[in-house]
Amino acid sequence: MTTATATRTAARVVDAVKVYGVGDTAVRALDGVSVAFPAGRFTAIMGPSGSGKSTLMHCAAGLDTLTSGTAHIGDTELGTLDDRRLTLLRRDRVGFVFQAFNLVPTLTVEENIRLPLDLAGERGERERIDALIDVVGLRDRLRHRPSELSGGQQQRVAVARAFAGRPDVVFADEPTGNLDSRSGGEVLGLLARTVRETGRTVVMVTHDPVAAAHADEVVFLADGRLVDRMESPTADRVLDRMKAFEVPS
């Protein structure tokens, strides 16, 4: 990895505040969070239930808007974009992997992978897409529909689709939540390998210390605030850190 890649920021939020509701029922999901996600790195976001980790991801990705503060993809501040330009940015510069796969059931594996390119009106380099198909191990499944695949295979299709358009950053929201441990491990290994081999950036929300251990770094949220960061995480170290958030009954 070059120094320039290591120091570039793929996405960031500055003084991010997100409030749901008003008055006595208002919930402060994010409370002044500033965090940068380095380019060419795999970052996991962790925290207890209700800590704001999914809200942070949705606001950083432009799927939700901040109450105050700013969110950026590269040098672009999302709050300055109208709906059309924000839609184009999400299409061209951001990839998504969701817990529920979100594949189009009527399309084949290959058509699902190519969907971001087709929506953008791009032919895409055949060799690059072929290489991506080989990386995710789906060469023998290209003509299959999602219903003919296992959950792990469907999520591998979703990962390939997320990277197909060469986005600046891929956001993954509990990508192994619907998978068994073996399939989940394969998908996490795939995400980490794709970051290493392509120089792309992944930001993943997870509640699983084993999943977080695949990342280069973990950021921890609690009560809507950034409370810690951990480089080169292991499952045991992450679990120990998460235990510190538990309130004795």
N, C-alpha and C positions, 0 to 999 in steps of 0.2 A: 504493500500500500504506500502510495506517495505521501509526503508530508502535506501537500496541498489537499489531497483527498481527506487526510486525517483531520485537518483543521476546518474544512468546510462544514457548514451546517445545512442539513437537508430540510429540517423543519424545526420550529421553535415557537414557544409562547412566552410573552413578557407580561408580568403582572396580571396574569389571567384570572378573572373573576367570572363565575357563572352562578347566577341566582335563579332558581325556579320558584314560581309563585310570588305572592306579595304579602306584605303585612306580617301578621302573626304566623302565617303558614309558609312563609318564605324559607327555602332551603338553599344554603350556600354550598353548592357542590364543589366549586373551586374557589379558593380564598387566597388570591395573590400568588399564583404559581408562576415561576419563571424557570424554564428548562429548555435546553437545546438538545437536539438529536443529531449527532455527527454523521456526516455523509460516509457511506461505505462501512457502516457499523450496524450491528444487530442489538437493539435496545429493548429490554423488557420493562413494562410498567406493572408494579405490584402494589398491593395494599389490601387492607381488610374490606369486606363488603361495605359499600357506601362511602369509600374513601375518595371517590372522584376519578378513578382511573379510566373508566370508559368515557366519562364526560371529557376528560383531558384529551383522549384520543379523538373523539368526535369533533371537538373544537379545533384541535391541531390539524385535522384532515379536511376541515371545511364542511363537515356534515351538520354542524351546529354552530351557532354564533355565540360569541362571548358577551357577557353583560358589560364588562369593561376590560381593558388591556388589549393586547394585539396577538394575532397568530400569523405565522409566516411559513410559506413553502419557499425555500431558498430565500431570495431577496424580495419576494412578492408578499405584501401584507394583504391577507384575505379580506379584512374589513373594508378595503378600498374598492373591492370588486362588486359590480352589479351581478344579478342572478345569472345572466348569460355568461359573463366572463368567469364566474366562479364555477359554473357547470363545465366550461371548457377546461379550466385548470384541473378540476378533479378527473376529467376524462383523459387529459394528455400528460399530466405530471404526477398523478397519484394512483396507486393500486390498492385494492382492498381484498382481504381474505376474512370471511366471516365464519362464525361457529356453524351456521346452518348451510354452508357451502354456496348457496345462492346461484347455482348453475341454471341455465335455461333448459328445461327438460326436453324440449323438442329438437334441440341441436345436438349434434354429435360431439364427442370429446374434442376433435380438431376444431370444429366450428365454435365451441365454447372458448377454447384457448385463443382463437383468432378474433373473438368478438370485439375487444378494444380497438384493434387495428381496423376492422371493418366499419365500426361506428365512426372512426376518425377519417375514413376514406383512404386509408393507407394500405398498400399492398404488403408492406413489411418484407424484410429480407428473408427469403425462404430458408437460407442456411441457418440464420439465427433462430428462427422458429423451430427448425428441425433439431438444432442443438438443445433448445429448451425442452422439447418433447423427450429427448433422450435423457436429459438431466432428471426429469421427473419420472422417467421409466414408464411411459405410456405408449410406446411405439406400437404395441400390439392391441391397443384399445381405441385407436383413433376413430373407428367407425361406430363405436358403441354409443348408446345414449346413457345419460347419468343413471337412470333406473337400472341399468345393467351392470353397474359398478358397485363395489363395496364403499363404505364410508371413507376409508382411507384413500381409495383411488379417486373418489369425488373431490376430496380435499386437495389431492395432488393436481387435479385439473384446475381447481380454483387458484392454487399457487402459480401454476404456469400461466393462467390467464392474467393474474395480477402483475406478472413480470413482462408479459408479452409486449406491452407498449413502451417498454424501457422507462418507467416512471422514475421521478426523482426519489420517491419514497413509497414503500408499501406498508400500509397499516393492517395489522392482523389482530382481530378482536376474538380472544379465546379460541384460536384456530383448532385446538385439539379437544375442545369441550365435548364434542359428540363422538369422540373416537376412543377405542380401547388403547391400552398403554403401548402395545406394539405399533399400531398404526399411527398413534400420536407421536411416538418417538421417530418414526420414519419421516413424518411431515416436518417435525422440528429440525431434524438433521438436514432435510431438504432446504428449509429456509436458511439455515446457517451456511450450508454449502453454496447456495445461490448468492448469498452476500459475499462470500469469499471469492467466488469464481467470476462474478459479474461486477463487483464493486457497487452494487445497489445498496439501498438502505432499507432496513426493516424496523418498524416500531410495533411491538406486540404487547397487548394487554393480556395478562394471565393471572390466575390465582394459584397456579401449580408451581411449587419450587423446582420440581424436576424439569418442567418446561422452561422456567426462567434460567436454568443452568446452561441451556444451549446458547444464551445470549452473550454478547461481549460485555454488557453492563446492565445492571438493574437499577431503576429509579423507584423509590418507595414513596407512596402517598399515604397520608393519614389525615382524616377530617378535612379533606380538601387542600392540604398543604404538602409541599415537597419536604420530606423529612430526612432522606438519606439517599446515597448512591453507592453502588458496589461494583467494582471492576472485577472481571474474571470470576464470576459467581460460581459457586457449587451449590448443589441442592441442599446440603446440610447447613451451609452458611446462610442461605436464603431462608430456610426454615427457622433457624435460630433468630434471625432478624424479625421474621413475621411473628414469632411467639412473643416478642417484646410488645407487640401491639395488642395482645390479648388482655382483656380486662378480667381480673379474677372475679369469680362469681361469689 
